[in-house]
Amino acid sequence: MKLFVAGLPYDLDDAELNEIFEKFGKIVSARVAIDRDTRKSKGFGFVEMLHDADAQSAIENLKDISLGKKPLIVKPAEER
């Protein structure tokens, strides 16, 4: 299951995003969205988890957590 994660601190990188979610299960990929022009984080990213149950656990456990000034928003990613 692919998750959309918003409310990330702007200095968080892919490895740190992976570290947050690996506590809940196997990670396929973890990417912080980067602005093409400034090369800085956009404050959101995507995490793909191998098992849907692990992704649901991450959604439930991270919904009221703040890593910086803003609370995290973790939900299933919408298809393009």
N, C-alpha and C positions, 0 to 999 in steps of 0.2 A: 504494500500500500504506500502510495506517495502522499506525504504530508506537506502542507503549507505552514510555515512558521514565521510569524510577524512579531514585532516588538523586540527584535534583537539589538543589542548594543552595536554601534557602528564600528567598533574595533574587534568584533568577534570574527574569527576566520573559520574556514571549512573544518579544520581539525578540532577546534573547540566545539563546533556545532555537533560533530560526530560524537565527541566525548559525552555531551549532554544526553544524547539519545541512545548510546550503546548500553546504558544501564537498563534499558527496557527490552533489548533484544538485538538480533543481528541486523546491521545496517548495510544496505546495498550501496547507497550514496548519500552524501550530505554536502549541499552547496549553498553558500551565501550568495545572494544576488549582488552583482557588482555593476556599478554605472560604467558604461563604455567610455565616456568622456573623462570623468574625474578619477576613475579606477578606485572609487571608494564604495563601501557597502551601502546598499539601499535600505538596510534595516530589516530585511526579510530573507527567507531562503526556503529550500525544499529538502526534505529528508525522505528517502525511500527505504522502507523497512521490509525485510524478507517475509515476515508473517503478519497478517492482519491483526491478530490478537495482540501482538507486541505493539503495533501502532496504536491500537485502541487504548492500551495501557498507558502509553506515552501521552496521548491526548488527555486522559483522565488525570494523570499525575502532574502534568505540567500546566494545567489550565489556570491556576492561580499563582503562578511563580513569576517573580520579576528578576531579570538579570541586570537590569539597569533602572532607568527611570520609568519605563513602561512595562506593563504586564505582558507576558507571552500570550500569543494567540496561536494555538495549535489545532489544526483541523485538516480533514482530508482535502487534498489538492483537487481543484476542478480541472477537468480536461480542457485543453485549448480549443 
